[in-house]
Amino acid sequence: MATLRKQFAFVGFWLSPPPGEKTNNWTGKRQNLATQGYGFVLLYLGRPEGSLKNAQAGSSAGEADAKRAAEFAKKEGFGEGWTIFLDIEEGGRFNDAGHAYFRAWAESLTRERYRPGFYCSGMAIHEEGGTTIISADDIRAHLGKIDAAFWVVNDTCPPSPGCVNPKEVPVAAMSGVAYATVWQITRSPKESTAKHCGGYAKDKSCYAAIDTAKKWFLDLDVASSANPSAPK
């Protein structure tokens, strides 16, 4: 992490186990990373839409997850006002149970005095009938007046520059989602959505320019702040 700090300003910090993991090896690492000068984007793994039987179940799950996320954030030293992004691994248009979950997450996290955020797709999905939907737009449209931050994924080239160290760092609004504050421009390993993107290694992973030995494959993000989750 000290080596990567020479190139990067902030790091995604998990408050829950990351996708596919049963434990969270980020626990207790906040102070060390902060001392190195890193900013943070806080993440909490969301539930699959299929695990929510109905809107009532979605609301209960959203409230419970928000309370747990706030509890973990406090234990790690992230106090009131920090933004916590709910990691949504699914894309497209969400059903009533999913929207109840997202709204309860946002409302409950606000009551806990944290700012709610959503990590989700910022790519247009083509639906039957010729319509398109962007997950971020679908979520935002169902939140009403709730103030939430959006961290969007769009690794399609363009608008993504690919796995490169661009001379001019792109801004989050260039992702295609104008209100986004964080934009994930590449994922490792390379996804089919990035088939026209350059800069990836032969193993389809993205590595830091400073990592000549190619030890650490990365997801690359840009943001409007060097410490995107910090209180405004």
N, C-alpha and C positions, 0 to 999 in steps of 0.2 A: 504493500500500500504506500510506503514511503517513496518507492520508485515511481509508481503511477501518479503520485501527487505532483510530480514535475510537469505532467501534461494535463491533469484533470482537476477541476475545482470542487466538485461535489460527488457524493456517492449515494446510491440507493441503500437505505438502512431498514432491514426487516424487523418489525415488532412481533411478528408471528413466524413460524417456520415457513420458508419459501415453498413454492409449488413442488410437490413430489418429495418433500422432506418431512421427517417426523420431529426433528429438533431444530433449534434456531442457533446457529453458531455465531450470529451477530450479537447475541446477548452479552452485555458487559464490555463491548468494544467502543462505545461512544466516546469516552474520554480520550482514549488513545488516538482515535481518528480526528477528534477535534483539536488535539494538541498538534497534530501534523498539518492542521489548517484546512481540513475538509469541511465543506458544507454538507447538508443532508437533505434527502428526499425520503420521508418516512412512508413505509409500506405495511399494509396488513392484508393478508390473503383473504379474498372474498369467497363466498360459497357458490358452487355451481347452481345455475338456475333450476336444474332438474331435481335438486335436493330440497326445493321449497314447494311444498304440496299446494299451497294456496296463498292468498294475500295476507291472511292472518299469520301464517307461519313465516312468511317473508318479513313482516313487521317485527315479530318476536326475535327472529334471527338478526335482523339489522340492529335492533337495540342492544342485544347481547354482545354482538361483535364490536359495536362502538364502545361499550363500557370496558370490554377487555382491552381493546386497542389503547384507550385512554389510560388504563391501569398500567399497561406495559410501557407506554411512553413516559409516564411519571417515574417509573422504576429506573428507566434509562437516563433520566435527567432532562427530558424534554417537557418543559412546563406548559402552562396555559398559552394558547394562541398559536401553537405549532399546527401545521397542516398535516393530516394523516390521509394518505391515499389508499383507498380500497382497491386492491388488485383484482381486476375483472378479466379473466382469461378467455371468456367467451365474447363473440361479436355478433353484430346484426341487431335485429329488433327484439326487445325483451318483452316478456309477458307480464301480466298483472302482479304475479308473485315476485318477479324480479324487481319491478319498479317499487313495490311496497318495501322490499328489502333495502333498496338504495335510498329511498326517502327516509326510512327509519334510521338507517346508518347516519345520514346527514343531520337529521333532527336531533338524534341522541348525542352525537359527537359535539354538536353545537351546545347542547345543554351541559356537556362535560367541559365546555370552554376550550375546545379545540376546533380548528377549522376543517370541515370535511373536504375530502378530495376524491377523485376517481381516476385510476389508471385504466385506460380502456382504448379500444381501437378508434383511430381517427380516419380510417379508410372507408370509402363508399362501398357498400355491399349491394349488389344488384338483386332485386326481388322479382318474383313473378308479377307479370303485368307491366313490366318496364319501369317500375319505381326503384329508387335507391334509398339506402338509409346508412347513416353514420352512427355508430354506437354512442359516441359522445353527444351527438345532437339528440338522440332518443332519450338518453338519461337526463340531460339538461332540461328538455321540454317537459318532463314529468316532475321536476323538483319545485316548480313554482318559483317563489321569491327567495328560496334558500340560497345563500352565498356559498358556492362550492368551487374548488379549483379543479382543473382538468389537466392530466398528463396523458397525452395521446401517443399512440403508436402509428407511425406511417413510414415504413421502410421501402416504399415504392420509389423508384428513381425515374423521373423526378416526382415529387419535390425533394426527396432525400438526396444528399450528395453521395451516398454510399459509404463504404468503410474507408474514409479518408480523413486527413487532418486538414480541413479546408483553410485557405488563407483568410477568408472572411467567414466567421462562424455564423451559420444561419440562425434565425430567431424562431421561437416556437410558433408564432403566427403564420409562418411560411409552411407549416405542416398541412394546411388546408382547413384547419380549425382555428378560426381567428381569435377565439377567446382562450386558447390553450396557453398555459404558463410553462409547461415542460413538454418537450417533444423527443420521443425515442426514434432516432434516425436509422439505427441498425440493430439487428438481433443476431446472436450466435447460438446455434449454427444458422447459416443463411436460410431464410424462408423463401417459399416460392414467389411471394409478393416482391422479393428483391432480385428477381432473376435478371433484370437489366442493370443491376448495380455493380460497380467495380470496386476494387480494393480488398476484396476478401482473399484469405489464404486458400491454398489448395484443399484444405480440409473443411472449407466453407465457413470457417470462423473468422471473426473480426478481431484483430489484435492492435494494441496500442503501438504507435510509431516508435515509442521509446523501448518497446519490448522486442528487441531484435531476436531473442531466443524463442519467442512465441510460447510463453508459459501460461499466459492468462487470456482466455477468450472472453470477449466483452459484449455487452449491449451498450451502445453509445447514445447519449442524450445531450440535448442542449436546453437551456432554460433562460428565463428573463432575469435570473438572479443567481449568484454564486452559492447561495444557501436557500434553495427553493422552498423548503418547508418552514423556514424560520418565521416567527411572528412579524407581521407587517407594522 
